[in-house]
Amino acid sequence: MPSDSPASPPQEMPPADVFLDARGLNCPLPVLKARKKLLGMRGGQILEVAATDPVAVIDMPHFCAEAGHDFLGKRQEGPVTYFRIARGPVRQAREDEELNP
């Protein structure tokens, strides 16, 4: 028996502040380029990454969990997967060490 309540609309992702085109790049380049972009962003800003590497579907959420960023989700459009990542809190001292070992 069908429900009388309307179906929930799909959740919209927030707009991206920065876009990274990683189409055509293979592992680990989409994650490495996303990491570099995120280092230049402020906490809370949103990065959208377009990637065609099928391994990125595994790598991006794992990278976000390890680096302290919020993985907001992904969507598929043909061969391209679009990832949304919210920049985690800025940990300036640690990032300075990573950039200038």
C-alpha contacts under 8 A as a table, 3 or more apart, distances in Angstrom:
res1	aa1	res2	aa2	distance
3	S	6	P	7.74
13	M	72	L	7.63
13	M	73	G	7.93
13	M	84	R	7.84
14	P	46	I	7.98
15	P	46	I	7.41
16	A	19	F	6.79
16	A	45	Q	7.62
16	A	46	I	4.90
16	A	47	L	5.52
16	A	48	E	5.74
16	A	84	R	7.48
17	D	45	Q	6.06
17	D	46	I	5.19
17	D	47	L	6.04
17	D	48	E	7.83
18	V	45	Q	7.97
18	V	46	I	6.50
18	V	47	L	4.87
18	V	48	E	6.30
19	F	47	L	5.80
19	F	48	E	4.83
19	F	49	V	5.97
19	F	50	A	7.89
20	L	33	K	7.95
20	L	34	A	7.13
20	L	37	K	7.80
20	L	47	L	7.28
20	L	48	E	6.13
20	L	49	V	4.71
20	L	50	A	6.33
21	D	49	V	6.00
21	D	50	A	5.06
21	D	51	A	6.83
22	A	25	L	5.63
22	A	29	L	7.75
22	A	30	P	5.44
22	A	33	K	7.70
22	A	49	V	6.64
22	A	50	A	5.50
22	A	51	A	4.83
22	A	52	T	7.37
23	R	50	A	5.95
23	R	51	A	4.39
23	R	52	T	4.98
23	R	53	D	7.37
23	R	80	V	7.24
24	G	51	A	7.09
24	G	52	T	5.90
24	G	53	D	7.03
25	L	29	L	6.02
25	L	30	P	6.30
25	L	51	A	7.30
25	L	52	T	7.21
25	L	53	D	6.56
26	N	29	L	5.82
26	N	30	P	6.80
26	N	52	T	7.92
26	N	53	D	5.37
27	C	30	P	6.38
27	C	31	V	7.44
27	C	53	D	6.82
27	C	55	V	6.69
27	C	56	A	7.04
28	P	31	V	5.73
28	P	32	L	6.21
29	L	32	L	4.95
29	L	33	K	5.91
30	P	33	K	5.32
30	P	34	A	6.09
30	P	49	V	7.99
30	P	51	A	6.77
30	P	53	D	7.93
30	P	56	A	7.00
31	V	34	A	4.98
31	V	35	R	6.03
31	V	56	A	7.41
31	V	59	D	6.97
31	V	60	M	6.32
31	V	63	F	7.17
32	L	35	R	5.08
32	L	36	K	6.33
33	K	36	K	5.11
33	K	37	K	6.23
34	A	37	K	5.10
34	A	38	L	6.05
34	A	49	V	7.17
35	R	38	L	5.14
35	R	39	L	6.25
36	K	39	L	5.24
36	K	40	G	6.90
37	K	40	G	5.47
37	K	41	M	6.74
38	L	41	M	5.07
38	L	42	R	7.95
38	L	47	L	7.28
38	L	87	R	6.19
39	L	95	E	7.63
41	M	45	Q	6.51
41	M	87	R	6.92
42	R	45	Q	5.73
42	R	87	R	6.74
42	R	89	P	7.97
42	R	90	V	7.04
43	G	86	A	7.61
43	G	87	R	4.95
43	G	88	G	5.24
43	G	89	P	4.83
43	G	90	V	5.68
44	G	86	A	5.42
44	G	87	R	4.95
44	G	88	G	6.16
44	G	89	P	7.22
45	Q	86	A	5.56
45	Q	87	R	5.39
46	I	84	R	6.69
46	I	85	I	5.54
46	I	86	A	4.36
46	I	87	R	6.13
47	L	83	F	7.95
47	L	84	R	5.77
47	L	85	I	5.16
47	L	86	A	6.29
47	L	87	R	7.39
48	E	82	Y	6.54
48	E	83	F	5.45
48	E	84	R	4.66
48	E	85	I	6.44
49	V	82	Y	5.50
49	V	83	F	5.07
49	V	84	R	6.64
50	A	80	V	6.30
50	A	81	T	5.74
50	A	82	Y	4.55
50	A	83	F	6.55
51	A	56	A	7.06
51	A	80	V	5.58
51	A	81	T	5.40
51	A	82	Y	6.50
52	T	56	A	7.82
52	T	79	P	5.87
52	T	80	V	4.81
52	T	81	T	6.23
53	D	56	A	5.54
53	D	57	V	7.94
54	P	57	V	5.98
55	V	58	I	5.52
55	V	59	D	6.19
56	A	59	D	4.67
56	A	60	M	5.54
57	V	60	M	6.08
57	V	61	P	7.30
57	V	81	T	7.76
58	I	61	P	6.25
58	I	62	H	6.55
59	D	62	H	5.20
59	D	63	F	5.92
60	M	63	F	5.09
60	M	64	C	6.19
60	M	71	F	7.80
60	M	83	F	7.73
61	P	64	C	5.12
61	P	65	A	6.25
61	P	71	F	5.86
62	H	65	A	5.21
62	H	66	E	6.24
63	F	66	E	5.18
63	F	67	A	5.97
64	C	67	A	5.18
64	C	68	G	5.79
64	C	69	H	4.65
64	C	70	D	6.10
64	C	71	F	5.92
64	C	85	I	7.56
65	A	68	G	5.49
65	A	69	H	6.35
65	A	70	D	7.29
65	A	71	F	7.66
66	E	69	H	7.90
67	A	88	G	7.95
68	G	88	G	5.42
68	G	89	P	7.47
69	H	85	I	6.71
69	H	86	A	5.89
69	H	87	R	5.15
69	H	88	G	4.14
69	H	89	P	7.69
70	D	85	I	5.64
70	D	86	A	4.96
70	D	87	R	6.64
70	D	88	G	6.35
71	F	83	F	7.90
71	F	84	R	6.33
71	F	85	I	4.74
71	F	86	A	6.52
72	L	83	F	7.57
72	L	84	R	5.17
72	L	85	I	5.45
72	L	86	A	6.80
73	G	83	F	5.94
73	G	84	R	5.52
73	G	85	I	7.48
74	K	81	T	6.63
74	K	82	Y	5.36
74	K	83	F	4.38
74	K	84	R	6.18
75	R	81	T	5.72
75	R	82	Y	5.30
75	R	83	F	6.78
76	Q	79	P	7.26
76	Q	80	V	5.96
76	Q	81	T	4.51
76	Q	82	Y	6.34
77	E	80	V	5.33
77	E	81	T	6.26
77	E	82	Y	7.79
78	G	81	T	7.85
91	R	94	R	5.82
91	R	95	E	6.28
92	Q	95	E	5.18
92	Q	96	D	6.01
93	A	96	D	5.22
93	A	97	E	6.47
94	R	97	E	5.18
94	R	98	E	6.39
95	E	98	E	4.93
95	E	99	L	6.17
96	D	99	L	5.18
96	D	100	N	5.94
97	E	100	N	5.11
97	E	101	P	5.25
98	E	101	P	5.72
